[in-house]
Amino acid sequence: MVRRWRRAAEFGPAALFTGLTQIEIWVGSIPFLGGSTAGARWNLASFVGVIGVGLALRLRRPLLGLLLVMGPMALHWPAQHFLPSVFRVEPNLFEIFLAQVFIVYSTSAHTSGRRTLVAAGLVAAIQLLAYGPYLPGALSQSFGEWVFYSIAWALGK
């Protein structure tokens, strides 16, 4: 019985995220979440699928989970500018932001020592890669995200 609840706690957030995002991509917007998407559906589905895999790995491999959840947003700008238009996506989904805040909390809670420092460096580097080309114009949005990430990191420790 305990094992069943442990598996639900381990994989439940990943299944919930993947289910909600796939519904928004293939069916339409979910009320109260206010998400919108633009781009090829199969490309969006694979984009959020990588994030879902990262959420599933968050307890067993926290650094890999962090890279898989936050990495696609860091690669968003180069993909928009250097790949053909068929690969361009605009995943403006609230669930992605929640997944990123959740992975920051989970990584903070499940790492210690040098791995914690590496994780903090990865969060900072990924955010700089994601917002670097848009700064200083995106400073207000990136600052708001940093506040949420800092709170999640503190709660994890």
C-alpha positions as CSV (number, residue, x, y, z in Angstrom):
1,M,0.0,0.0,0.0
2,V,2.8,2.4,0.9
3,R,4.6,1.6,-2.4
4,R,1.5,2.5,-4.4
5,W,1.3,5.9,-2.7
6,R,5.0,6.5,-3.2
7,R,4.7,5.8,-7.0
8,A,1.7,8.1,-7.2
9,A,3.7,10.8,-5.5
10,E,6.7,10.2,-7.8
11,F,4.9,10.0,-11.1
12,G,1.6,11.8,-10.4
13,P,2.8,15.3,-11.1
14,A,4.4,14.2,-14.4
15,A,1.2,12.5,-15.5
16,L,-1.0,15.4,-14.5
17,F,1.3,17.9,-16.3
18,T,1.5,15.8,-19.4
19,G,-2.3,15.1,-19.5
20,L,-3.2,18.8,-19.0
21,T,-0.7,20.1,-21.6
22,Q,-1.7,17.5,-24.2
23,I,-5.3,18.3,-23.7
24,E,-4.5,22.0,-24.3
25,I,-2.5,21.2,-27.4
26,W,-4.8,18.7,-29.1
27,V,-8.3,19.8,-27.8
28,G,-8.1,23.5,-26.8
29,S,-7.6,25.9,-24.0
30,I,-8.6,24.8,-20.5
31,P,-10.7,27.4,-18.7
32,F,-8.9,29.3,-15.8
33,L,-5.5,28.4,-17.1
34,G,-5.4,30.9,-19.9
35,G,-2.9,29.0,-22.1
36,S,-2.3,29.5,-25.7
37,T,-0.2,27.7,-28.2
38,A,1.1,28.4,-31.7
39,G,3.0,26.0,-34.0
40,A,2.7,22.5,-35.2
41,R,0.8,20.3,-32.7
42,W,3.3,17.4,-32.9
43,N,6.1,19.7,-32.2
44,L,4.4,21.2,-29.2
45,A,3.5,17.8,-28.0
46,S,7.1,16.7,-28.1
47,F,8.2,19.9,-26.5
48,V,6.0,19.4,-23.4
49,G,6.7,15.6,-23.6
50,V,10.4,16.3,-22.7
51,I,9.3,18.4,-19.8
52,G,7.0,15.6,-18.6
53,V,9.9,13.1,-18.7
54,G,11.9,15.5,-16.6
55,L,9.2,15.7,-14.0
56,A,9.1,11.9,-13.9
57,L,12.8,11.8,-13.2
58,R,12.8,14.5,-10.6
59,L,13.3,12.2,-7.6
60,R,15.7,9.6,-9.0
61,R,17.9,12.0,-11.1
62,P,17.2,15.6,-9.9
63,L,19.8,17.3,-12.1
64,L,18.8,15.5,-15.2
65,G,15.1,16.3,-14.4
66,L,16.1,19.9,-14.0
67,L,17.8,20.0,-17.4
68,L,14.9,18.3,-19.1
69,V,12.2,20.6,-17.6
70,M,14.0,23.9,-17.9
71,G,16.3,23.2,-20.9
72,P,13.6,23.4,-23.6
73,M,12.9,27.0,-22.7
74,A,16.7,27.8,-22.9
75,L,16.7,26.4,-26.4
76,H,13.5,28.2,-27.4
77,W,15.2,31.4,-28.8
78,P,17.8,29.6,-31.0
79,A,15.1,27.3,-32.3
80,Q,12.9,30.3,-33.2
81,H,15.7,31.9,-35.1
82,F,17.8,29.2,-36.7
83,L,15.4,26.3,-37.4
84,P,12.9,26.1,-40.2
85,S,9.4,27.5,-39.5
86,V,7.9,24.0,-39.1
87,F,9.9,23.6,-35.8
88,R,8.8,26.9,-34.3
89,V,6.6,26.7,-31.2
90,E,5.0,29.2,-28.9
91,P,4.0,27.3,-25.8
92,N,2.4,30.0,-23.6
93,L,1.1,27.5,-21.1
94,F,0.8,28.2,-17.4
95,E,1.5,24.6,-16.7
96,I,5.0,25.0,-18.1
97,F,5.7,27.8,-15.6
98,L,4.3,25.7,-12.7
99,A,6.5,22.7,-13.8
100,Q,9.5,24.9,-13.7
101,V,8.8,26.2,-10.3
102,F,8.0,22.7,-9.1
103,I,11.3,21.3,-10.5
104,V,13.3,24.1,-8.8
105,Y,11.6,23.1,-5.5
106,S,12.1,19.4,-6.1
107,T,15.8,19.8,-7.1
108,S,16.5,21.9,-4.1
109,A,14.8,19.4,-1.8
110,H,16.5,16.3,-3.3
111,T,20.1,17.5,-3.6
112,S,22.8,18.2,-1.1
113,G,26.4,19.4,-1.1
114,R,28.1,20.1,-4.4
115,R,25.1,18.8,-6.3
116,T,23.0,21.7,-4.8
117,L,25.5,24.2,-6.0
118,V,25.5,22.7,-9.5
119,A,21.7,22.7,-9.5
120,A,21.7,26.4,-8.5
121,G,24.2,27.2,-11.3
122,L,22.1,25.3,-13.8
123,V,19.0,27.2,-12.9
124,A,20.8,30.5,-13.3
125,A,22.5,29.5,-16.5
126,I,19.3,28.2,-18.1
127,Q,17.5,31.4,-17.2
128,L,20.3,33.6,-18.7
129,L,20.2,31.5,-21.9
130,A,16.4,31.8,-22.1
131,Y,16.1,35.5,-21.4
132,G,19.5,36.8,-22.5
133,P,18.5,37.7,-26.1
134,Y,15.4,39.5,-24.8
135,L,17.0,41.6,-22.1
136,P,16.5,44.4,-21.0
137,G,13.0,44.3,-22.4
138,A,12.1,41.1,-20.6
139,L,13.5,42.1,-17.3
140,S,10.2,42.5,-15.5
141,Q,9.1,39.0,-16.5
142,S,12.4,37.4,-15.7
143,F,12.5,39.1,-12.4
144,G,9.1,37.8,-11.5
145,E,10.2,34.3,-12.3
146,W,13.3,34.7,-10.2
147,V,11.2,35.6,-7.2
148,F,9.1,32.4,-7.6
149,Y,12.2,30.3,-8.2
150,S,13.9,31.8,-5.1
151,I,10.8,31.1,-2.9
152,A,10.6,27.5,-4.3
153,W,14.4,27.0,-3.7
154,A,14.1,28.2,-0.1
155,L,11.0,26.0,0.6
156,G,13.0,23.0,-0.8
157,K,15.8,23.6,1.6
